[in-house]
Amino acid sequence: MHFYRTMNTIKALTFDLDDTLYDNSMIVEKAEEEMLKTLQSYEQLHTLTISEYLSEKHTVLVSEPEIYHDVNVWRSQTIKSLLNKTDIPVQKFADVIDESMTCFNFWRHKMQVPESTHMLLTKLATKYPLAVITNGNVDVHQIGLGDYFQFSLRGGEHGRSKPFPEIFELASDKLSISPHHILHVGDNLLTDVNGAINNGFLACFINIYKHDIFQIDDTRCLPHIEITQLLELDNLL
């Protein structure tokens, strides 16, 4: 555990989810592969490739730049855009989108949360209020983490995604604790660390790849704390 900044007293913690509380590698890719199979089951889309899907996703983003704040809306709009290029009746679009999104979300939640994460959150929750601030679409209750957190905020649904201020401000308001006493823990230097610092939070960077923080291109400012594994937060108890 490395300390780079002086810190106020920690009175609450907020957490990112993906690659912070569990290993998210290949989870989204697998979910997209399975969703693609669902889309390919329709004759009009049976030749659809993942590269074509991702290209369409980029096209949707270019036409609606703010859509990236809500990954669920972005994904459903991408599917709708693909359907618009087929002869599938418009009245069937909702069913196709719902089926595809249901498939994606099923596989999106097929990750293993380490027992060590459960143990750490159990300990932390006895001393601090805990909450989630995520840019993704994982439901903490579906992965067995819901009982540890007072609430979970998601980009798009609860304001613009990290590093924008709304979602951080809402977390502080819901906790009824000043941002200067809330430690946000995350693996992304831009969305988590820069977002936390710029919005008055304390920041803990989980450096999962153990790179030299001074050599990482995304470093805009130093966090208060740097760790390489989640269990180091046990030192806060």
HELIX and SHEET records of a PDB file:
HELIX    1   1 ILE A   27  GLN A   40  1                                  14    
HELIX    2   2 GLU A   43  LEU A   45  5                                   3    
HELIX    3   3 ILE A   50  SER A   63  1                                  14    
HELIX    4   4 PRO A   65  HIS A   69  5                                   5    
HELIX    5   5 VAL A   71  LEU A   83  1                                  13    
HELIX    6   6 VAL A   90  LYS A   92  5                                   3    
HELIX    7   7 PHE A   93  ARG A  108  1                                  16    
HELIX    8   8 GLU A  115  ALA A  125  1                                  11    
HELIX    9   9 GLY A  146  TYR A  148  5                                   3    
HELIX   10  10 PRO A  165  LEU A  175  1                                  11    
HELIX   11  11 PRO A  179  HIS A  181  5                                   3    
HELIX   12  12 LEU A  189  ASN A  194  3                                   6    
HELIX   13  13 GLY A  195  ASN A  198  1                                   4    
HELIX   14  14 ILE A  213  GLN A  215  5                                   3    
HELIX   15  15 LEU A  230  LEU A  236  5                                   7    
SHEET    1   A 7 HIS A   2  PHE A   3  0                                        
SHEET    2   A 7 ILE A 225  ILE A 227 -1                                        
SHEET    3   A 7 LEU A 202  ILE A 206  1                                        
SHEET    4   A 7 ILE A 182  GLY A 186  1                                        
SHEET    5   A 7 ALA A  12  PHE A  15  1                                        
SHEET    6   A 7 LEU A 130  THR A 134  1                                        
SHEET    7   A 7 SER A 152  ARG A 154  1                                        
END                                                                             
